[in-house]
């Protein structure tokens, strides 16, 4: 069950992030302006967070198997 929750959490966050990025790229293209730096910063933070979530999940999963 936890496998599905972690997968859905990670996939959902990536889908929402993808929609935000694509939306910002479209707006930047139509308005002929550079990509917003806050979106780039958001991408970096979210990817780091997802790595933390998945890493913690696998870390605790392996810890529970060793007991």
C-alpha positions in Angstrom: 0.0 0.0 0.0 2.8 2.4 0.9 4.4 1.7 -2.5 1.3 3.0 -4.3 1.1 6.1 -2.0 4.7 7.1 -2.6 4.3 6.5 -6.4 1.1 8.5 -6.6 2.6 11.3 -4.5 5.7 11.5 -6.7 3.8 11.2 -9.9 1.2 13.7 -8.9 3.8 16.3 -7.9 5.7 15.7 -11.2 2.5 16.1 -13.2 1.6 19.4 -11.4 5.1 20.7 -11.8 5.0 19.8 -15.5 1.8 21.7 -16.0 3.2 24.7 -14.3 6.4 24.7 -16.3 4.6 24.2 -19.6 2.2 27.0 -18.7 5.0 29.3 -17.9 6.9 28.4 -21.2 3.7 29.1 -23.2 3.2 32.5 -21.5 6.9 33.4 -21.9 6.7 32.5 -25.6 3.5 34.5 -26.2 4.7 37.5 -24.3 8.3 37.3 -25.8 9.9 37.4 -22.4 12.5 35.1 -20.6 11.4 32.3 -18.4 10.5 33.4 -14.9 13.3 32.7 -12.5 10.8 31.7 -9.8 9.7 28.8 -11.9 13.3 27.6 -12.3 13.8 27.9 -8.6 10.5 26.0 -8.0 11.7 23.1 -10.3 14.9 22.8 -8.3 13.2 22.7 -4.9 10.5 20.3 -6.0 12.9 17.8 -7.6 15.0 18.0 -4.4 11.9 17.3 -2.4 10.9 14.3 -4.5 14.4 12.9 -4.2 14.1 13.3 -0.4 10.6 11.6 -0.3 11.6 8.7 -2.4 15.0 8.3 -0.7 13.4 8.3 2.7 10.9 5.7 1.6 13.5 3.3 0.3 15.7 3.9 3.3 12.9 3.0 5.7 11.8 0.1 3.5 15.3 -1.4 3.6 15.6 -0.8 7.3 12.4 -2.7 8.0 13.6 -5.7 6.0 16.8 -5.9 8.0 14.9 -6.3 11.3 
